[in-house]
Amino acid sequence: MKRRIFIKNAAATAAGAMIIPTIIPSSVMGKNAPSNKINVGQIGCGRIARDHDMPGVMQYDVARMVAVSDVDSNRMADGKKLVEDYYNKKSGSSNAVDVKMYDDYKEMLLNKDIDAVVISTPDHWHAQPAMEAALAGKDIYLQKPNSLTVEEGRIMSDTVNRQGIILQIGTQQRSSAQFRRAAELVRNGRIGKLHTVKIGLPGDPSGPVFPVMPVPENLNFGMWLGPTPEVPYTENLVHPQEGYGRPGWLRHEYYGAGMITGWGQHHYDSAAWGMDTEFTGPVSVEAVAEFPKFGSWNVHGDFMVKHEYEKGITVYTSGGFPNGIRYEGTDGWIFVTRGAYRATASDPIPEGSTKALDASSPEILKYVIGEDEIHLYVSEEQHGNWLECIQSRKQPISPVEIGHRACTVCLISHIAMKIPERLKWNPKTERFVDNDYANSMLSRPQRYPYGTNYIKI
């Protein structure tokens, strides 16, 4: 286990110097002594970081958040204050921790006192910092989606695994008991032979054309753009300058692909758990989607995607289905959703009247999984599982390769929305079969010096 251990050896001199022992408070001894804690740096201090990731990590005594980084200096200062206020309140002290700020996360990665990082940046800034953190020997908690292209996702997954890094993807549905229960029931044949999966996933609305604005002094806009094309600044394509509401970048394809990646990786990851397809993918994909005809927001609206798997399973995804996953088999169905759970206050789900777990027959949900049957990975909470695995060096519940496979389903679905035909997909080679145009969309140009293409491995 790669924890820092500070050992100070003292020896009496030949002249017989007296050694006076230092008095150490009991609060710093034992398993949660400072030298045993996992020092964590936070990269990106926006909505998902403040609402979900930072409190998710800080609630555990084994971790200590010691640094924050953001290209928006106001958000970085807010992040520092959030962490310091949390620890001050918890300890009853006015200076429990002095959180260091980095306006460039690469400088944070050079700090050898930092063991792990949480990456809660916009989607176009996921793969590069994750790769660089892995190369720096830091364990990683990475918000989904893994990447915005299949090619950068593959190189990132390979790099993380080669470096022996513990990386947890923020697909926290895996740590919700109802999603595990649903997957276990399906995997153990409680609805007979699985043949169809229906996933409910909304689209995003369009909007007007937003005016060009001066870049705020607190924002390093060039770095925020990163590998994406250089464009004029407008607040509604970045993030709010006041507050932490849902950011506009989620609705532009330079920075994300819309709900198909925004929430799609959650549901495709959970569905793969039940289908036992976590390390593979579909063999075909076809889709229809509406895209805005005007305005600055250009991600998909209403859509339907169809995937076919070698196991004879067909997966349909659409906003016309209830938000969640419905497994249909020869002997019944199971539906699972988040219920009233929200990771952030602006999560686009209905107020919690929907049952978190339902089935065609109440008896299905009463089945007991036997000792010799399939029992899936149990995690009580996603961040806590990550921290436990940093200590044990075991793989977490949402490791990088499983995340890459689920993300790939999102990304090839997005490609299929642009091509009006059934596309054959080879999940082993991660290429479309006999379709050069579709394969050209598995990567994107990257604006130097940003992007995974320019990382020395």
C-alpha positions in Angstrom: 0.0 0.0 0.0 1.5 3.3 -1.1 1.0 5.4 1.9 3.7 7.8 3.2 5.2 6.8 6.5 7.3 9.3 8.3 10.0 7.8 10.6 12.3 10.1 12.5 15.4 8.3 13.9 17.2 10.0 16.7 20.5 8.9 18.3 22.5 10.2 21.2 25.8 11.7 20.2 29.1 10.4 21.5 29.1 13.3 24.0 25.9 11.8 25.5 23.3 14.3 24.4 20.0 13.9 26.2 16.9 13.1 24.1 13.7 14.6 25.3 10.6 12.8 23.9 8.0 14.9 22.1 4.6 14.8 23.6 2.2 13.7 20.8 -1.6 14.1 21.4 -3.6 10.9 21.3 -5.7 12.3 18.5 -3.0 11.9 16.0 -2.2 8.3 16.9 -3.9 5.1 15.7 -5.4 4.2 12.3 -6.5 7.7 11.5 -3.2 9.4 12.4 -2.2 12.0 9.8 0.5 9.8 8.3 -2.1 7.1 7.7 -4.7 9.3 6.0 -5.2 9.4 2.2 -4.4 13.0 1.1 -6.8 13.9 -1.7 -6.7 16.8 -4.2 -9.9 18.0 -5.9 -9.7 18.9 -9.6 -12.8 20.9 -10.6 -14.9 22.7 -8.0 -18.2 23.1 -9.7 -21.7 21.7 -9.1 -21.0 18.0 -9.0 -17.9 18.5 -6.9 -19.7 20.6 -4.3 -22.9 18.7 -4.2 -21.5 15.1 -4.5 -17.8 14.4 -4.7 -16.3 16.6 -2.1 -18.7 15.8 0.7 -18.7 12.2 -0.5 -14.9 12.0 0.2 -14.7 14.2 3.2 -17.3 12.2 5.2 -14.6 9.5 5.7 -12.0 9.9 8.4 -9.5 7.9 6.4 -9.4 10.7 3.8 -8.2 14.3 4.1 -8.9 16.7 1.3 -5.8 19.0 1.2 -5.9 20.8 -2.2 -8.3 22.1 -4.8 -7.8 23.2 -8.4 -10.0 25.0 -10.9 -9.5 27.3 -13.9 -12.1 29.6 -12.4 -10.4 31.3 -9.4 -13.7 32.2 -7.8 -14.8 28.6 -7.8 -11.4 27.5 -6.6 -11.7 29.9 -3.6 -15.2 28.6 -2.9 -13.9 25.1 -3.0 -11.1 25.9 -0.5 -13.6 27.5 1.8 -16.0 24.6 1.5 -13.3 22.1 2.6 -11.9 24.3 5.4 -15.4 25.0 6.8 -16.2 21.3 6.8 -13.1 20.3 8.7 -13.3 23.3 11.0 -16.8 22.4 12.0 -16.0 18.7 12.3 -13.0 19.3 14.6 -14.3 22.4 16.4 -11.2 24.2 15.4 -10.8 27.5 13.4 -7.7 26.2 11.4 -8.1 22.5 11.1 -6.6 22.4 7.6 -5.0 24.9 5.2 -6.2 23.8 1.8 -3.7 24.6 -1.0 -5.0 26.1 -4.3 -3.7 25.2 -7.8 -4.8 27.1 -10.8 -3.2 24.4 -12.9 -4.0 20.8 -11.8 -0.7 19.6 -13.3 1.1 21.4 -10.5 -1.0 19.5 -8.0 0.0 16.3 -9.6 3.6 17.1 -8.9 2.9 17.3 -5.2 4.2 14.0 -3.8 2.2 14.5 -0.5 -1.0 14.1 -2.5 -2.0 10.4 -2.8 -5.2 10.6 -4.9 -7.3 13.0 -6.9 -11.0 13.5 -7.6 -11.7 14.7 -11.1 -15.1 16.5 -11.3 -14.4 18.6 -14.4 -16.5 19.1 -17.5 -16.7 16.0 -19.7 -14.1 17.2 -22.3 -11.6 17.4 -19.4 -11.9 13.8 -18.1 -9.5 11.6 -20.1 -6.5 13.9 -20.1 -6.2 14.6 -16.3 -7.0 11.0 -15.5 -4.1 9.8 -17.7 -1.8 12.4 -16.3 -2.8 11.5 -12.7 -2.2 7.8 -13.4 1.2 8.6 -14.8 2.0 10.6 -11.7 1.0 7.6 -9.5 -2.2 9.1 -8.1 -5.3 7.0 -7.4 -8.3 8.5 -9.1 -12.0 9.1 -8.6 -13.3 10.1 -12.1 -16.7 11.5 -12.9 -18.5 9.9 -15.8 -18.4 9.8 -18.8 -14.9 8.3 -19.0 -14.2 10.2 -22.2 -15.7 11.9 -25.2 -14.3 9.6 -27.7 -13.8 5.8 -27.9 -10.1 6.2 -28.8 -9.2 8.4 -25.9 -11.2 6.2 -23.6 -9.3 3.1 -24.7 -5.8 4.7 -24.2 -6.9 6.1 -20.8 -8.1 2.7 -19.6 -4.9 1.0 -20.8 -2.7 3.6 -19.1 -4.6 3.4 -15.8 -4.3 -0.4 -15.7 -0.7 -0.4 -16.8 0.2 2.0 -13.9 -1.6 -0.2 -11.3 -3.8 2.8 -10.3 -7.1 2.4 -8.4 -9.6 4.3 -10.4 -13.3 4.5 -9.5 -15.8 5.8 -12.0 -18.6 7.9 -10.6 -21.3 5.6 -11.7 -22.7 5.5 -8.2 -25.9 3.5 -9.1 -23.7 0.5 -8.5 -23.6 1.4 -4.9 -27.4 1.6 -4.7 -28.9 -1.7 -3.3 -31.8 -1.8 -5.7 -29.6 -1.8 -8.8 -27.5 -4.6 -7.4 -30.6 -6.5 -6.4 -32.2 -6.1 -9.9 -29.0 -7.3 -11.6 -28.6 -10.3 -9.3 -32.2 -11.4 -9.9 -31.8 -11.1 -13.7 -28.4 -12.8 -13.7 -29.8 -15.7 -11.6 -32.7 -16.3 -14.0 -35.6 -15.0 -11.8 -37.3 -13.5 -14.9 -36.4 -16.4 -17.2 -34.3 -15.8 -20.2 -33.6 -12.1 -20.7 -34.4 -10.9 -24.2 -35.2 -7.2 -24.0 -34.0 -4.2 -21.9 -35.7 -0.8 -22.1 -33.8 2.2 -20.7 -35.5 5.5 -20.0 -33.3 8.5 -20.7 -34.5 12.1 -21.5 -33.1 14.4 -24.1 -32.1 18.1 -23.6 -34.1 21.1 -24.8 -32.8 23.6 -27.3 -32.2 27.3 -26.6 -31.5 30.6 -28.3 -28.3 32.0 -29.7 -26.3 33.4 -26.9 -24.4 36.6 -27.3 -20.6 36.8 -27.2 -19.4 38.2 -23.9 -16.1 39.4 -22.4 -14.2 36.6 -20.7 -14.4 37.1 -16.9 -11.1 38.0 -15.2 -11.5 35.0 -12.9 -11.7 32.4 -15.7 -8.8 31.0 -17.7 -11.0 30.4 -20.7 -8.3 29.1 -22.9 -7.5 26.3 -20.5 -11.2 25.7 -19.9 -11.6 25.0 -23.6 -8.7 22.6 -23.5 -8.6 20.3 -26.5 -11.8 21.7 -28.0 -11.9 24.4 -30.8 -11.1 28.0 -29.8 -14.4 29.9 -29.8 -15.7 33.2 -28.3 -16.8 33.1 -24.7 -20.5 33.2 -23.7 -21.5 32.3 -20.1 -24.3 29.9 -21.2 -21.8 27.6 -22.9 -19.6 27.4 -19.9 -20.9 27.6 -16.3 -22.8 30.3 -14.3 -20.7 33.1 -12.9 -23.2 33.3 -10.0 -24.2 30.1 -8.2 -23.8 26.5 -9.1 -26.8 25.7 -11.3 -26.7 23.2 -14.2 -24.0 24.5 -16.6 -24.6 25.3 -20.2 -21.6 23.2 -21.4 -23.7 20.1 -20.9 -25.7 21.1 -24.0 -22.9 21.7 -26.5 -21.2 18.8 -28.4 -17.7 20.3 -28.0 -17.9 19.7 -24.3 -20.3 16.7 -24.0 -22.7 14.7 -26.1 -25.9 15.5 -24.2 -27.9 13.1 -22.0 -26.6 10.0 -23.9 -23.3 10.5 -22.1 -24.5 12.7 -19.3 -26.8 10.1 -17.8 -26.4 7.4 -20.3 -23.3 5.9 -18.8 -25.1 5.4 -15.5 -27.9 3.4 -17.1 -25.8 1.5 -19.6 -23.4 0.5 -16.8 -26.2 -0.7 -14.6 -27.9 -2.6 -17.6 -24.6 -4.3 -18.4 -24.4 -5.5 -14.8 -27.7 -7.3 -15.3 -26.9 -8.5 -18.8 -23.4 -9.8 -17.9 -21.9 -7.7 -20.7 -19.6 -5.5 -18.6 -16.5 -6.3 -20.6 -17.9 -6.4 -24.1 -20.6 -4.4 -26.0 -23.3 -4.6 -28.6 -22.8 -6.0 -32.1 -25.0 -3.4 -33.8 -26.5 0.0 -33.1 -29.0 2.2 -34.9 -30.7 5.4 -33.8 -32.9 8.3 -34.6 -32.7 11.7 -32.9 -33.8 15.2 -33.1 -31.2 17.9 -33.0 -31.8 21.7 -32.7 -32.1 23.6 -36.0 -30.9 26.8 -34.5 -29.5 28.2 -31.2 -26.2 27.8 -29.3 -27.2 24.5 -27.7 -26.8 21.6 -30.1 -27.0 18.3 -28.3 -29.7 15.8 -29.0 -33.3 16.1 -27.9 -35.8 13.3 -28.2 -34.3 10.1 -29.5 -34.5 6.3 -29.8 -31.5 3.9 -29.8 -31.5 0.2 -30.5 -28.6 -2.1 -29.6 -28.3 -5.8 -30.4 -26.1 -8.2 -28.3 -24.7 -11.6 -29.2 -26.6 -13.1 -26.3 -29.9 -12.4 -28.2 -30.7 -9.4 -26.1 -32.1 -6.2 -27.6 -31.7 -2.9 -25.8 -33.9 0.1 -26.5 -33.2 3.5 -25.1 -35.6 6.5 -25.3 -37.1 9.4 -23.3 -40.4 7.7 -24.0 -39.7 5.1 -21.3 -39.7 5.8 -17.5 -36.3 7.0 -16.3 -34.6 3.7 -15.3 -34.0 0.2 -16.6 -36.6 -2.4 -17.4 -35.3 -6.0 -17.8 -37.8 -8.2 -19.7 -37.5 -12.0 -19.7 -39.6 -15.0 -20.7 -41.0 -15.3 -17.2 -41.6 -11.6 -16.2 -39.9 -8.2 -15.9 -38.0 -6.1 -13.3 -37.8 -2.3 -13.3 -35.2 -0.4 -11.4 -34.6 3.3 -11.0 -33.1 5.8 -8.5 -36.4 6.6 -6.9 -36.1 9.9 -5.0 -32.3 9.9 -5.0 -30.4 12.8 -6.5 -26.7 13.3 -6.8 -27.3 17.1 -7.3 -30.3 19.3 -6.8 -30.7 19.8 -10.5 -30.8 16.1 -11.5 -33.6 15.9 -14.1 -35.8 13.2 -12.5 -39.4 13.4 -11.2 -40.2 13.8 -7.6 -39.9 10.4 -6.0 -43.3 8.7 -6.6 -41.7 6.0 -8.8 -40.8 2.7 -7.0 -37.1 2.2 -6.9 -37.6 -1.5 -7.6 -40.6 -3.1 -9.1 -41.5 -6.4 -10.9 -44.2 -8.1 -12.8 -44.9 -10.2 -9.7 -44.1 -9.4 -6.1 -42.8 -13.0 -5.8 -39.9 -12.2 -8.1 -38.5 -9.6 -5.6 -38.9 -12.0 -2.7 -36.5 -14.6 -4.2 -33.5 -15.4 -2.0 -30.2 -15.7 -3.9 -28.7 -19.1 -2.9 -25.1 -19.6 -1.7 -24.1 -21.3 -5.0 -25.7 -18.6 -7.2 -24.3 -15.4 -8.5 -23.6 -12.7 -5.9 -22.5 -9.3 -7.2 -20.0 -6.8 -5.8 -21.4 -5.1 -2.7 -20.6 -1.4 -2.1 -22.4 0.8 0.4 -21.2 4.1 -1.1 -19.1 4.9 -4.2 -16.5 7.2 -2.6 -16.1 5.0 0.4 -15.5 2.0 -1.7 -12.8 3.9 -3.6 -11.0 4.8 -0.4 -11.2 1.2 0.9 -9.7 0.0 -2.4 -6.9 2.5 -2.2 -6.0 0.9 1.1 -6.5 -2.7 0.0 -5.3 -2.3 -3.6 -8.3 -4.4 -4.7 -10.4 -3.3 -7.7 -13.3 -1.0 -6.9 -16.9 -1.6 -7.9 -16.7 0.7 -11.0 -13.2 0.2 -12.4 -11.9 2.0 -15.4 -12.4 -0.8 -18.0 -16.0 -1.4 -17.1 -16.5 2.3 -17.2 -14.9 2.5 -20.6 -17.2 -0.2 -22.0 -20.3 1.5 -20.7 -19.1 4.9 -22.0 -18.4 3.3 -25.4 -22.1 2.3 -25.7 -23.0 6.0 -25.1 -20.5 7.2 -27.7 -21.4 4.8 -30.5 -25.1 5.6 -29.8 -24.3 9.3 -30.3 -22.5 8.4 -33.6 -25.5 6.4 -34.7 -27.7 9.4 -34.2 -25.8 11.1 -37.0 -25.8 8.2 -39.5 -29.2 7.0 -40.7 -28.5 3.3 -41.0 -27.8 0.2 -38.9 -24.2 0.1 -37.9 -22.3 -3.1 -37.1 -20.0 -2.9 -34.1 -17.1 -5.1 -33.2 -16.6 -4.9 -29.4 -13.3 -6.7 -29.5 -11.6 -4.3 -32.0 -13.8 -1.3 -30.9 -14.4 -0.4 -34.5 -17.4 -0.3 -36.8 -17.5 -3.0 -39.4 -17.0 -1.7 -43.0 -17.9 1.9 -42.3 -15.0 4.3 -42.6 -17.2 7.3 -41.9 -18.5 6.0 -38.6 -14.9 5.0 -37.6 -13.7 8.5 -38.3 -16.0 9.7 -35.5 -14.3 7.5 -32.9 -11.8 10.3 -32.3 -11.7 14.1 -32.5 -9.1 16.6 -33.4 -7.4 18.0 -30.3 -6.2 21.6 -30.0 -2.5 21.6 -29.1 -1.1 21.5 -26.4 -4.2 20.0 -24.8 -5.6 16.5 -25.2 -4.5 12.9 -24.8 -2.6 12.9 -28.1 0.0 15.1 -26.5 0.7 13.1 -23.4 4.1 11.4 -23.3 3.5 7.8 -22.1 
